[in-house]
Amino acid sequence: MKFLEFLEGKISFILFQITFILINNIFLIIFNINHYFIIYLSLILLIYLFLYLGLSYYKINKKEKAIIKTVDELEEKYLIAEIIDKPKSLENTGYYYALKSACKSMNDKISYLEKEKQDYEEYIESFAHDIKTPISALSLVFENKKAYKLKDEVKKIDNLVEQILYYARSEVVEKDYFIKELVLDEVIHNIMISYKEYFLRAKVKLDIHNLDNVVYTDEKWLIFIVSQIIQNSIKYFDKELKKLEIYSINDTNKTVLFIKDNGCGIKKSDINRVFEKGFTGSNRYNHNSTGMGLYLVKKLVNKLGLEVNIESVEKEYTKLIIVFPKNNIYKIKD
């Protein structure tokens, strides 16, 4: 608050004090009091008035800065009414009551929305689990009948349901997270098994090597992340000879996993947007793409304290790079 703004708010008080001094001087003049004494007394009263105003401004300004600092440092700013002191001045009591009422209303609304969100997430997770049983049954039926195209479509449904399940869990990774030592070769081998029929029928050339490195993270979350990247590669294969290369390197401070395909690649102008929610690319005309796969990959990788990067050349290749730092393997991000 500027000093002039403060004085504007005190204009009635200042006018009252000046009026009091003038009336006091009139009475002193009537009683023939020495004029010099009246002048000195008036100056003293005026100096006292401005000292009082200056001190009041200093206190109010200091308190205002303290409140601003508290608000800036507060993560949940709607809780401000719970930590600021109740004002002693009558003029601010009404504002304090209004603030308290507004914050309480906001807190009640937030609690209600959080409860609704939790109920919805629990329903989605329950739905995803329940629907997996009939999906598995359909997959077995189509496999027995050698209806591989239909089985592939069921696999797509299963992948989408898996996305729904992990999207619902993505806000609470820390509640469903178990760190353990993993050998990348074993993790990738298990993932490859689930896609082996597609790889055989599509004649995908696999080049899997140098995966004997150890990382520390949650196995099921890592399997989901890598599976999303592989599904993304499958969607955008556009050459007769399809190639998928998976390998890793071990460095002093990190282990790095590379997943590279020779699909249609990504435009240079799109490369910084591939992790955005719903983004499918301006040159990737795949009607089955939801734009959620790499978005979830980025979100979950960040939650797990890992790192993901992407390299691509249009019409040549796309390479996803997952970095497992060794100095913060037990860190889970909020």
C-alpha positions as CSV (number, residue, x, y, z in Angstrom):
1,M,0.0,0.0,0.0
2,K,1.3,3.4,-0.9
3,F,1.4,6.2,1.7
4,L,-1.0,8.5,-0.3
5,E,-3.5,5.6,-0.6
6,F,-3.2,5.1,3.2
7,L,-3.8,8.9,3.8
8,E,-6.9,8.7,1.6
9,G,-8.3,6.0,3.8
10,K,-7.6,8.2,6.9
11,I,-9.0,11.4,5.5
12,S,-11.9,11.6,7.9
13,F,-9.6,11.0,10.9
14,I,-7.1,13.7,9.6
15,L,-9.9,16.3,9.1
16,F,-11.3,15.5,12.6
17,Q,-7.8,16.1,14.2
18,I,-7.2,19.3,12.2
19,T,-10.7,20.6,13.2
20,F,-9.9,19.7,16.8
21,I,-6.6,21.7,16.7
22,L,-8.4,24.7,15.1
23,I,-11.2,24.7,17.7
24,N,-8.6,24.4,20.4
25,N,-6.7,27.4,19.0
26,I,-9.9,29.5,18.9
27,F,-10.6,28.8,22.6
28,L,-6.9,29.6,23.5
29,I,-7.2,32.9,21.5
30,I,-10.5,33.8,23.3
31,F,-8.7,33.3,26.7
32,N,-5.9,35.6,25.5
33,I,-3.2,32.9,25.6
34,N,0.1,33.9,24.1
35,H,0.1,33.5,20.3
36,Y,3.6,31.9,20.2
37,F,2.4,29.3,22.7
38,I,-0.7,28.6,20.4
39,I,1.6,28.2,17.4
40,Y,4.0,25.9,19.2
41,L,1.2,23.8,20.5
42,S,-0.4,23.6,17.1
43,L,3.0,22.5,15.5
44,I,3.5,19.9,18.3
45,L,0.0,18.5,17.7
46,L,0.5,18.4,13.9
47,I,3.9,16.7,14.3
48,Y,2.3,14.2,16.7
49,L,-0.5,13.6,14.2
50,F,1.9,12.9,11.3
51,L,4.1,10.7,13.5
52,Y,1.1,8.7,14.5
53,L,0.0,8.4,10.9
54,G,3.6,7.4,9.8
55,L,3.8,4.8,12.6
56,S,0.4,3.4,11.7
57,Y,1.3,3.2,8.0
58,Y,4.5,1.4,8.9
59,K,2.7,-1.2,11.0
60,I,-0.1,-1.7,8.4
61,N,2.5,-1.9,5.6
62,K,4.6,-4.4,7.5
63,K,1.6,-6.6,8.2
64,E,0.4,-6.4,4.6
65,K,3.9,-7.5,3.4
66,A,3.8,-10.4,5.9
67,I,0.4,-11.5,4.6
68,I,1.5,-11.3,1.0
69,K,4.6,-13.3,1.8
70,T,2.6,-15.9,3.6
71,V,0.2,-16.2,0.7
72,D,3.0,-16.5,-1.8
73,E,4.6,-19.3,0.2
74,L,1.4,-21.1,0.8
75,E,0.9,-24.0,-1.6
76,E,-2.9,-24.3,-1.0
77,K,-3.7,-20.6,-1.0
78,Y,-7.4,-21.3,-0.3
79,L,-6.3,-22.2,3.3
80,I,-5.1,-18.6,4.0
81,A,-8.0,-17.8,6.3
82,E,-6.9,-20.6,8.6
83,I,-3.5,-19.1,9.3
84,I,-3.9,-15.3,9.3
85,D,-4.8,-13.7,12.6
86,K,-8.2,-12.2,13.2
87,P,-7.9,-8.4,12.8
88,K,-8.4,-6.3,15.9
89,S,-9.8,-3.3,14.1
90,L,-13.5,-3.2,13.6
91,E,-13.3,-2.0,10.0
92,N,-11.4,-5.2,8.9
93,T,-13.6,-7.7,10.9
94,G,-16.2,-7.8,8.1
95,Y,-13.5,-8.5,5.4
96,Y,-12.1,-11.2,7.6
97,Y,-15.5,-12.8,8.0
98,A,-16.1,-12.7,4.3
99,L,-12.7,-14.3,3.6
100,K,-13.3,-17.0,6.2
101,S,-16.7,-17.8,4.6
102,A,-15.3,-17.8,1.1
103,C,-12.4,-20.1,2.0
104,K,-14.7,-22.5,3.9
105,S,-17.0,-22.7,0.9
106,M,-14.0,-23.3,-1.3
107,N,-12.7,-26.0,1.0
108,D,-16.0,-27.7,1.1
109,K,-16.3,-27.6,-2.7
110,I,-12.7,-29.0,-3.0
111,S,-13.5,-31.8,-0.6
112,Y,-16.6,-32.7,-2.5
113,L,-14.9,-32.7,-5.9
114,E,-12.0,-34.8,-4.5
115,K,-14.4,-37.3,-3.2
116,E,-16.2,-37.4,-6.5
117,K,-12.9,-37.8,-8.4
118,Q,-11.8,-40.6,-6.0
119,D,-15.1,-42.5,-6.5
120,Y,-14.8,-42.1,-10.3
121,E,-11.2,-43.3,-10.3
122,E,-12.2,-46.3,-8.2
123,Y,-15.1,-47.1,-10.6
124,I,-12.8,-46.8,-13.7
125,E,-10.2,-49.1,-12.1
126,S,-12.9,-51.6,-11.1
127,F,-14.3,-51.5,-14.6
128,A,-10.9,-52.0,-16.2
129,H,-10.3,-55.1,-14.0
130,D,-13.7,-56.6,-14.7
131,I,-13.7,-56.2,-18.4
132,K,-10.3,-57.9,-18.8
133,T,-11.9,-61.3,-18.1
134,P,-14.3,-61.2,-21.2
135,I,-11.5,-59.7,-23.3
136,S,-9.2,-62.7,-22.4
137,A,-12.0,-65.1,-23.2
138,L,-12.5,-63.5,-26.6
139,S,-8.8,-63.6,-27.3
140,L,-8.7,-67.4,-26.6
141,V,-11.8,-68.0,-28.8
142,F,-10.3,-66.2,-31.7
143,E,-6.9,-67.9,-31.2
144,N,-8.6,-71.3,-31.2
145,K,-10.4,-70.4,-34.4
146,K,-7.2,-68.9,-35.9
147,A,-9.1,-65.6,-36.4
148,Y,-5.9,-63.6,-36.0
149,K,-7.2,-60.3,-37.3
150,L,-10.1,-60.4,-34.8
151,K,-7.6,-61.4,-32.1
152,D,-5.5,-58.3,-33.0
153,E,-8.5,-56.1,-32.6
154,V,-9.2,-57.7,-29.2
155,K,-5.5,-57.0,-28.3
156,K,-6.1,-53.3,-29.2
157,I,-9.1,-53.2,-26.9
158,D,-7.0,-54.8,-24.2
159,N,-4.3,-52.1,-24.7
160,L,-6.8,-49.3,-24.5
161,V,-8.3,-50.7,-21.3
162,E,-4.8,-51.0,-19.9
163,Q,-4.3,-47.3,-20.8
164,I,-7.5,-46.4,-18.9
165,L,-6.3,-48.4,-15.9
166,Y,-2.9,-46.8,-15.7
167,Y,-4.3,-43.3,-16.4
168,A,-6.6,-43.7,-13.4
169,R,-3.6,-44.8,-11.3
170,S,-1.2,-42.2,-12.6
171,E,-2.1,-39.6,-9.9
172,V,-1.2,-42.0,-7.1
173,V,1.8,-43.8,-8.3
174,E,3.5,-43.6,-4.9
175,K,0.6,-45.7,-3.4
176,D,1.1,-48.5,-5.8
177,Y,4.9,-48.5,-6.2
178,F,7.4,-51.2,-5.3
179,I,11.1,-50.7,-6.0
180,K,13.2,-53.7,-6.8
181,E,16.2,-54.7,-8.8
182,L,15.3,-55.5,-12.4
183,V,17.4,-56.9,-15.2
184,L,16.3,-55.2,-18.4
185,D,16.7,-58.4,-20.4
186,E,14.0,-60.2,-18.4
187,V,11.6,-57.2,-18.5
188,I,11.9,-56.8,-22.3
189,H,11.7,-60.6,-22.8
190,N,8.3,-60.7,-21.0
191,I,7.0,-57.8,-23.1
192,M,8.2,-59.3,-26.4
193,I,6.3,-62.5,-25.6
194,S,3.0,-60.7,-25.5
195,Y,3.7,-59.2,-29.0
196,K,5.3,-62.3,-30.6
197,E,2.4,-63.3,-32.7
198,Y,2.2,-59.8,-34.2
199,F,5.9,-59.7,-34.8
200,L,5.8,-63.0,-36.6
201,R,2.8,-62.2,-38.8
202,A,4.1,-58.7,-39.6
203,K,7.6,-60.0,-40.2
204,V,9.1,-57.4,-37.9
205,K,12.9,-57.7,-37.7
206,L,13.9,-57.5,-34.1
207,D,17.4,-56.5,-32.9
208,I,17.5,-56.9,-29.1
209,H,20.9,-56.7,-27.5
210,N,23.0,-55.4,-24.6
211,L,20.1,-55.7,-22.1
212,D,22.0,-57.3,-19.2
213,N,22.0,-54.1,-17.3
214,V,20.3,-53.7,-13.9
215,V,17.9,-50.9,-13.0
216,Y,15.9,-50.1,-9.9
217,T,12.2,-49.3,-10.3
218,D,8.7,-50.7,-10.2
219,E,8.3,-53.7,-12.6
220,K,4.7,-53.4,-13.6
221,W,5.0,-49.6,-14.2
222,L,8.1,-50.1,-16.3
223,I,6.4,-52.9,-18.3
224,F,3.5,-50.6,-19.1
225,I,5.8,-47.7,-20.1
226,V,7.8,-49.9,-22.5
227,S,4.7,-51.5,-23.8
228,Q,3.2,-48.1,-24.7
229,I,6.4,-47.2,-26.6
230,I,6.3,-50.5,-28.5
231,Q,2.6,-50.1,-29.3
232,N,3.4,-46.6,-30.6
233,S,6.0,-48.1,-32.9
234,I,3.6,-50.7,-34.2
235,K,1.0,-48.1,-35.0
236,Y,3.4,-46.1,-37.2
237,F,5.3,-48.8,-39.1
238,D,5.0,-47.8,-42.7
239,K,7.7,-49.8,-44.5
240,E,7.6,-53.3,-45.9
241,L,10.7,-54.2,-43.9
242,K,9.8,-53.3,-40.3
243,K,12.6,-53.0,-37.8
244,L,12.5,-52.7,-34.0
245,E,15.8,-52.3,-32.1
246,I,16.0,-52.4,-28.3
247,Y,19.2,-52.0,-26.4
248,S,20.8,-50.4,-23.3
249,I,24.0,-48.8,-22.1
250,N,25.4,-48.5,-18.7
251,D,27.1,-45.3,-17.6
252,T,28.6,-44.2,-14.3
253,N,25.6,-42.2,-13.2
254,K,22.8,-43.8,-15.2
255,T,21.5,-46.7,-17.2
256,V,19.8,-45.8,-20.5
257,L,17.3,-47.9,-22.5
258,F,16.8,-47.2,-26.2
259,I,13.7,-48.3,-28.3
260,K,14.1,-47.5,-31.9
261,D,11.8,-48.2,-34.9
262,N,12.0,-47.5,-38.6
263,G,8.5,-46.2,-38.9
264,C,7.3,-42.9,-40.5
265,G,9.1,-40.7,-38.0
266,I,8.0,-37.4,-36.7
267,K,8.2,-33.9,-38.2
268,K,10.8,-31.6,-36.7
269,S,8.1,-29.1,-35.9
270,D,6.2,-31.8,-34.0
271,I,9.0,-33.3,-32.0
272,N,8.5,-31.0,-28.9
273,R,4.8,-31.8,-28.8
274,V,4.7,-35.6,-28.9
275,F,4.3,-35.9,-25.1
276,E,1.3,-33.6,-25.0
277,K,-2.0,-35.1,-24.1
278,G,-4.0,-36.1,-27.3
279,F,-1.3,-35.0,-29.7
280,T,-1.0,-37.5,-32.7
281,G,1.2,-35.5,-35.1
282,S,0.4,-33.6,-38.3
283,N,2.1,-36.3,-40.4
284,R,0.9,-39.4,-38.6
285,Y,-2.4,-40.3,-40.1
286,N,-3.4,-43.2,-37.9
287,H,-7.1,-43.3,-37.0
288,N,-6.4,-45.7,-34.2
289,S,-4.1,-43.3,-32.4
290,T,-5.5,-41.5,-29.3
291,G,-2.4,-39.4,-28.5
292,M,-2.5,-40.8,-24.9
293,G,0.4,-43.4,-25.1
294,L,3.4,-41.1,-25.0
295,Y,1.5,-38.6,-22.8
296,L,1.2,-41.4,-20.2
297,V,4.8,-42.5,-20.7
298,K,6.0,-39.0,-19.9
299,K,3.7,-38.6,-17.0
300,L,4.6,-41.9,-15.4
301,V,8.3,-41.6,-16.1
302,N,8.3,-38.2,-14.3
303,K,6.4,-39.7,-11.4
304,L,8.9,-42.5,-11.0
305,G,11.9,-40.1,-11.0
306,L,13.2,-41.3,-14.4
307,E,13.6,-39.4,-17.6
308,V,12.4,-39.8,-21.1
309,N,13.6,-38.2,-24.4
310,I,12.8,-38.7,-28.0
311,E,14.8,-38.5,-31.3
312,S,13.3,-38.8,-34.7
313,V,13.9,-38.1,-38.4
314,E,10.8,-37.9,-40.6
315,K,10.4,-41.0,-42.9
316,E,13.4,-42.7,-41.3
317,Y,13.1,-43.6,-37.6
318,T,11.9,-42.8,-34.1
319,K,13.9,-43.5,-31.0
320,L,12.6,-43.3,-27.4
321,I,15.2,-43.0,-24.6
322,I,14.5,-43.9,-21.0
323,V,17.1,-42.8,-18.4
324,F,17.4,-44.5,-15.1
325,P,19.5,-42.3,-12.8
326,K,21.6,-44.2,-10.3
327,N,21.9,-41.4,-7.7
328,N,18.1,-41.1,-6.9
329,I,16.8,-44.6,-7.6
330,Y,14.6,-44.5,-4.5
331,K,13.1,-41.0,-5.2
332,I,9.4,-40.9,-6.1
333,K,8.1,-37.5,-7.3
334,D,4.9,-36.1,-5.8
